[in-house]
Amino acid sequence: MLTFGAGIWAFGQIVDRYATDGYGPARTMTQMLDLAAAVDGLECLDINVPFAEGISKASELAPALAERGLRARAITPHLYTREFARGAFTNPEPEVRRRAAERVHEAVAVARELGADYVKFWPGQDGFDLPGQADYARLWELTVSAIRDLASAHPDVQFAIEYKAKEPRVRITLADAARTLLAIDEAGQPNVGIVMDFGHSLLAGETPAEAVQLVHRRGRLVSVELNDNWRGWDDDLPVASVHLFETVEYLLAVRRIGWDKPVLLDQFPFREDPVRALSESIRTIRALEQVCDRIDLEELADAQERQDALAAQAILWSAIGMARAT
């Protein structure tokens, strides 16, 4: 049975460019932890550095997590805020690139103190917006160099890159699984892998089940995340709310590779209660695990070997419990 975690941001105040006063109230770190602890089945968190208001040190956060039966799964440094608007790893100013590296070093120290499993890079500002703006080779060189330098500085720490096609940058350099694998390969460090976000894979035009197996095949899968979207934007919707079959296929792929670590929920419940939204996603995943249990894997493998698309679809429909009229 799968276990679950979530990004701490799901429980904070969510802001967009229209509701600049935020959806819902502002919350302190302690209030966010209280909400996370109220989600049945949630065991761990991806936590941003710097922390939200109310807690400033890892030594303060550690007991707060323990008191609520939670732990840190990942530490994600803020590399995408205003100071990095023109890039973190690829910023044209060397001093800003240095500050980005310092932010990562800070995250590493927090990860060590909290016993987190990995430090995540989400370089959302590293990219470009308009044709002619960027020297693409230079952006790539700076990206790979930063990954190499940071990973080699902390060989005992696992790093993981979460790729994304766009937002906040109109085009992000590490946009998909293949490009991210290429960057990791060029960086040449064994302690760098990938966070496989279902919604980001959809946004990149990928098939998530295919992408997660590709990343696993290369030995670079560090974390698995679930959510959903309409493919045009990173909506971070509840699990399987749009892509039911793709989610089932993704869960089958996760089983196939023998995934035994938490599945993280990366959701932004703008207008919904966060405890309810994430609880519903966990219930959905558990229900879809039962769907996966009902799939005859040998029969499905046979249909796939023959590339019989209709037979494969019929097997999935049957497992979902939708027997169709003949």
C-alpha positions, 0 to 999 in steps of 0.5 A, a space after each residue: 500500500 502506498 504512503 503519502 506526503 504533500 507540499 507544505 504550500 498546499 496549506 498556506 495562503 495561495 496567491 495569483 496575479 488577480 487575487 493578490 490578496 490571496 485565496 483564504 487567510 494567511 497562515 503561519 507555519 504552525 497553522 500549516 502544520 496543524 492542517 497537514 496533520 489533519 489529513 488522514 494518511 499524510 505522513 511527510 512534507 516537502 518544506 520550503 526554505 526559508 520557512 513560513 512565518 512563525 518558525 525560523 530555525 530547523 531546531 524549532 521545526 523538528 519538534 513541531 513536526 514530531 508532535 504532529 506525527 509528521 516528518 520532512 520528506 524533502 527540502 525545497 529552497 526558494 529559487 523562484 522568488 522576486 530576487 531571482 526573477 531573471 533566473 537563479 542558476 542562470 541569472 546574468 548577475 554573478 552575485 545573484 547566482 552566488 545567492 542562489 547557491 547559498 540558498 541551496 547550501 542553507 537548504 542542505 543544512 536544514 535537510 541534514 538537521 531534519 533528516 529529509 530524504 532529498 533537497 529539491 531544485 525547482 528552477 522555475 525562473 531559469 529560462 526565457 520569455 521571448 524569441 531572441 532573448 536568450 543565448 540557449 547554450 549559455 543558459 544550458 551551460 550555467 544550469 549544468 554547471 550549477 547542478 554539478 557544483 552544488 551536487 559535488 559540494 555535498 556528495 552525501 546529500 541526494 538532490 532532485 530536479 523537478 522539471 516543468 515546461 513553463 511558469 513562472 518563466 514563459 519557457 523553462 530550460 529544464 522543461 521535460 524528462 528527457 532534457 533533465 536527464 541530459 542535464 543530469 548526465 552532463 553534470 556527471 554527479 551520482 547524487 542528482 535525480 528527478 522528481 516525477 510530477 504527474 502534472 508537470 509531465 502532462 504539461 510537457 506533452 508527455 505520457 506520465 507512465 512512460 516518463 516515470 519508467 524512463 527516469 527509473 530506467 536511467 536510475 534517476 527517480 528520486 520522488 513521485 508526485 501526483 495531482 492533475 491538470 487540463 494539460 494547458 497549465 499547471 493547475 495542481 488539481 486533485 488526483 484523477 479529477 481530469 485524467 482518470 485512465 492516465 492516473 491508473 496507468 501511472 499507478 501501474 507504472 509505479 507498481 511495476 518499478 517497485 516504488 516503496 517510498 511516499 507519493 507526494 501530493 502537489 496540489 494548490 486548492 485555491 478555492 477548496 479547503 486544503 484538508 478536504 482536498 488532499 484527503 479526497 486525493 488520498 481516498 482517490 488513490 486508495 480506490 485506484 489502487 483497488 482498481 489496479 488490484 483488479 487488473 489482470 496484468 498477464 492479460 494486459 501484458 498480452 494485449 500490449 505485446 500485440 499492441 491491441 489498443 482496444 483489448 487493453 482499454 477493455 481491460 482497464 474499463 473492466 477493472 474500473 467497474 464499467 462493463 459496457 454493453 455488447 
